[in-house]
Amino acid sequence: MLIGPTLGRYFAMRFLRTILGVFITVFALVYTLDFVELLRRAGDTEGASPGLMAQLSLYRTPAVAEGVLPFAILFGSMAALLQLSRKLELVVARAAGISAWQFLQPGLFVALGIGAVSIGIYNPLSAMMKQRSTEIEAKIFAKSTKASSGKDLWLRQRGLDGEAIIRAETAIEGTTTLAGVTVFTFSDAGDFQSQIVAARAILHDGYWELQDTRVHVKDEPPESFDTYLIASNLDPGQVRQRFTPPESVPFWQLQATIARTERAGLDATRYRLQYDVLTARPLLFLAMVLVAATVSLRFFRFGGVGKLVLGGVAAGFLLYVVRQVMEGLGASGLIAAPVAAWFPAVVGSLLGTLTLLYQEDG
């Protein structure tokens, strides 16, 4: 039986306000910490103004905050139910003959709605903003050794000119472009030949195009070139896949990315897992509401609410750990991607439903 429309809207707005409040708080905290870290990295780097760092942090934060959405649902639902219980509104609802399953309906619908919006709108926007942030970072930090994040990228190749080891400070996701590049070349016998420093490197079929380059050859004075070419046996598709994590691909482009990757003969497991994880997100959010309900419906006058809340927090983190383990197994190919993606959401929903059945009807 559905709850009345007026009371349903009231409960739904309470759920929505608390969930958004938790998420906005976490978003602001992540943004502030990332902004401070970017200012530290930038130092006195040319062009790295505080305003640009603030913009860059704004581009980076949505992708990070997306990972805490399940906890925003959990803590927001707990806060909403505890507020309703503390103000005796749930007592009045029960006295009017409304069961727990009925006044949970608005929260469940809100969770499903947020899940759908996060898949169709929020995820594509955060992915595109993350890609934009890598482009800005490449332009600002490519020539700055002081601004390095400490997460250098390394490649090794063998071409017509011998072997080469490539180090890059960053890669522009979705492309074959590297920034802040240093190339160490060796002869076929393994002898060091040269060190090449470039602002950018773009991989084409059969060669690297290095831009704004300075070449240091052993026992010779350094030379500068606007463009410098190096032969390569690397496949552009493989390089693009390696430097484009699944989290940076918008949801609506994942199917096309999977098909393109498989046509190239590459492993698309990570992208397929990401698609299944996003598809299962509404059910995961629903599970979080059910878990929140199991620890938030106790009347305050009975006491013991604090212990139940701590139990709910522990259950949420346990579900998070299970989710991370399953996704790791799915990414490694030990279990099927759909199983890895849907298992935490299905098990969490079933356990939450079972606990509520025991509490309310047992």
N, C-alpha and C positions, 0 to 999 in steps of 0.2 A: 504494500500500500504506500502510495506516495504522500509526502508531507504537503500541507497546504501551501499555496503559492506565496502568501504574505510572509508566513513564518520561514518558509524555505529561502526566500530572498534575504531575509534578515540574517539567518544563519550563514548563508553563502557569503554575504558581505563581510561578516565577522571573520570567516575563514580567509577570504581573499585579502583583507586588510592586514591580518597578522602575517600571512605568508609573504606578501609583498614587503611588509615592514622588515622581516628577517632578511629577505634577499637583498633589499636596498642597503641595509646596514652592512652586510657582508661585502656587497659590491663596493661600497664606499671605503671599507677597510682595505680591501685588496687594491683598489685604485691608489689610495694614499701610500701604502707600502711600496707598490710598484713605482710610483712617481718618485719617491725618495731614492729608491735603488737606481733609477735611471739618472737622476741628478748626480748621484755618486759616480756612476759609470762615465757620464758625460764629462764631468770635471770642467776644464776650460777648452774642450774640443770646439773647433771652429764650427759655427752654425748651430750648435746644440743649445739653443736658448731655453729658458724655463718654460716659455709658452709652447715651444715645439715638443719638449719633453712631456708636458701635460697632455698634449694632443696624442703623442705616441702611447702614453700610458692608457689613455681612453680607448685607443684601438686595441690594446693588448688585454685589457681587463675583462671584457665580455666572455672571451674564450676560457679564462681561468674561472670566472664566476659561474660559468655553465656547469662546472663539476660539482658545485655545492647546491645546485637546485634540489636534489633529493632531500638534503638536510634542511633546506628552507621549508619544504613541504612538511617534513617531520616536526620541526620545532614550531613552525607557524601553526600547524594543526593542534599540537599540544597546548600552545598558548591560548588559542581560541577556545578549546574545550575547557581548559582550566578557568578561564575568565567566565565562561558561561556557567560553570559549576560553582565558582566562588560567589557569583551574584545570584545564585539559586534559580537561574533561568532554566537549567536542565531539570531541577526539581519540579518547577511549575509545568514544564513540558511533559514530564513523566506523569504528574498528577492529572493532566488532561488526557491521558491515555496514549501519548506518543511514545513509541518504543525507541530504544537506542538506534536501531537500524533506520528508523525514519529520520531522526534528527542528524544522522550521519550522512544521509543522502546528499544534502547540499555540499558538504565537504568533499565527498567523493566526486561529484560532478565538477567542482572547482578544480580538483587535482587532475581529472581527465582533460579539462579544458586547458589548464596550464601546460600539461604534457603535449597536447596538440599544437598549441601556440609555440612552445619551445622547439618543436620539430620543424614546423613549417615556416616560421618567421625568425625566431631568435637564433637558431643554429645557423641558417644561411647568412644572417647578418654578422654574427660573431666570427664565422669562418672567413668571410670577405674582409672584415676589419683586421683579422689576424694576418691575412696575406698582405694587406696594405701596411701593417706595422713592420713586417719584414722588409718591405721595400724602403721604408723610411729609415730603418736601422742600417740597411746596407749603404744608403747615401751618406748618413751622418758618420757612422763608425768605421767605414771601410778603411780609412787612412789613419785611424787613431789606434795606436797600440795601447794607450792608457784606458780606452773605452771597451776593451775586449771583455766579453762576458765569461771567458774561461772555458767555453764550450766549442772549441775549434773543430772543424770538420776535416777529415782526412780521406784522400783517395790515392790509389796506386794504380798505375797503368803502364802498359808497354806499347810503344808506338814504333814507327819507322825510324825515329831518331834515338831509340833506346828506351830505358826505363825512366819513369818520372814519378815523384811523390808530390802530391798537391795538398796544401793546407789552406783552408779558407776560414775566415772569421764568421761568416754567415752565408746562408743560401736563401735566395728568394723563392718561396714556396710556390709550387705549380709551374716552375720554369727550370731551365738548366743553367741559370745564372748564379755565379758565386761572387762574393764581394770580400775585399781584404785578402787577396790571394798571394800565396808564395809557392813557387814551383821549384823543386830541386830535381835537376836532370842528371842522369848517369849514363855512361856508355854501356854497350852490351857486355863489357867485361866487368861492370860494376864500379868503374872509376867515376868520381864526381866530375861533372862538366861545368854546370852553371847554376846560379840562383836567380830566379826571375820573380820580381815583385810587381804586382799589378793591382789596380783599383778594382777591376772586374774581370771575370772570365766567363765566356759563354760557350757552351759545348754545342757544336754542330756535328753533322754526320762526318766523322773521320778526323776532326781537328777541333782544338780549342782556339777561340779568338780572345786574346788578352788585350785589354784596353788600358791606356795610361800606364805604360810598362817601363820598368827599369831593369836591364839585364846585367848581371854580374858574372862574367866569365873568368875562370881561373887564370891568374897571371896577366890579365888584360884590364884596362880601365873600363868602368861601367858605361853603358850606353842607354839612352832613353828612346822609346818608340811610342807613337800614338797607338799603333796596333801591332800585335805580335802573334804569330800563329805557331801552334805546336800540334803535331800529329797525335792522334788518339785512337785507341781501339775500343773506347767505352761507348756503350749504347745510350743515346740521349733519353730513351724511354726508361731505362733502368735508373739513370741518374735522377730523372725527374721524380720517379716513384720513391727513391731513397730519401730525397730531401723534401718530400711532401707528405707529412703525416696524415693519417685519416681524419684527424680532428680539424684539419685545415680545409677539408673538402666540404662544401655546402651539401646539405641533405639532398637537395633536388639534383645535384650533379653526381651523387655517389653511384647510381646505377650505370650511368654513362662511363664513369671512371672504371668501374668494375669490368664492363664490357671491353673498354679500350685496353685495359691492363691484360686481360685474358687473351685478347687478339694478338697482343705483342708477345705472348708466351711467358708472361710473368705471373708471379703468385699474387692473387688478389684477395687473399684471406683477410688481411687487415682491413681492407675497405669493406668487404662483405660483413665482417664482424661489426664494424662501425655502423653500417646500415641496420643490422639487426638490433644493435644496442639502442639506437635512436627509435626504431619502431616499437621496441618494448618499453620505452620510457613512460608513456601514460599508465601502463599497468604497474610499473615500479612506483610511480607517484601515488597511485591508488593504494598500493601496499603500505606506503609510508603513512597515509591517513589511518589505515586500519591499525597499524602498530601504535600510532599516537593515541588512538581511541582506547586501546587495551590498557593504557596507563594513565588516562586522563579523565575517566568517567566516575572515579570514586568521589563520594561526597566529602567535602572538607571537614565536616564535623566528625567523621569517622577516623580522621588522622591517617598518617602513613602516606600522604600524598608525595612527600619529598622522595621517599624510597622508590615509589612507583615511577616518578619522573626520571630518576637516575637509571632505573631499569629500562625505561623507554629509550634513553640516550644510548645505553649500552647495546640495546637491541638494534638501534639504527646503525651504530658503528660496526656491529657484527655483520649486519646485512651488507654494509659497504665493503668489509673485508672479503666476504664471500663473493661479492660481485667482482672485486678486483682479481681474486684468484681465478674465478671462472673465465674472465676476459683474458687473463694471461694464458690459461690453458687453450682457449679458443684461438688466440693469436699465434700460438705455437703449433696449432694444428692437431693437438692431442685429443680434442673433442670438437664436434661440429659447431660452427659459428652460431646457428640458431639456438642450440642447447645452451651454449655459454651465455648468450645474450638474454634469453627468456627465463633461465632457471632461477636467478635471484628474485625476479619480479613475481613469478608464479609461486615459488615457495613462500616468499614473504606475504603474499596475498592469502594463501591458504592457511598459514600459521596465524595471521591476524584474524581471519574469519573464525578459525577454530577456537582461538582464545576468547573472542567476543561471544561466540555461541555458549561457551562454558560459563562466562561471567554473567551473561544476560539471561540465558535460558536454562542454565544448569543449576 
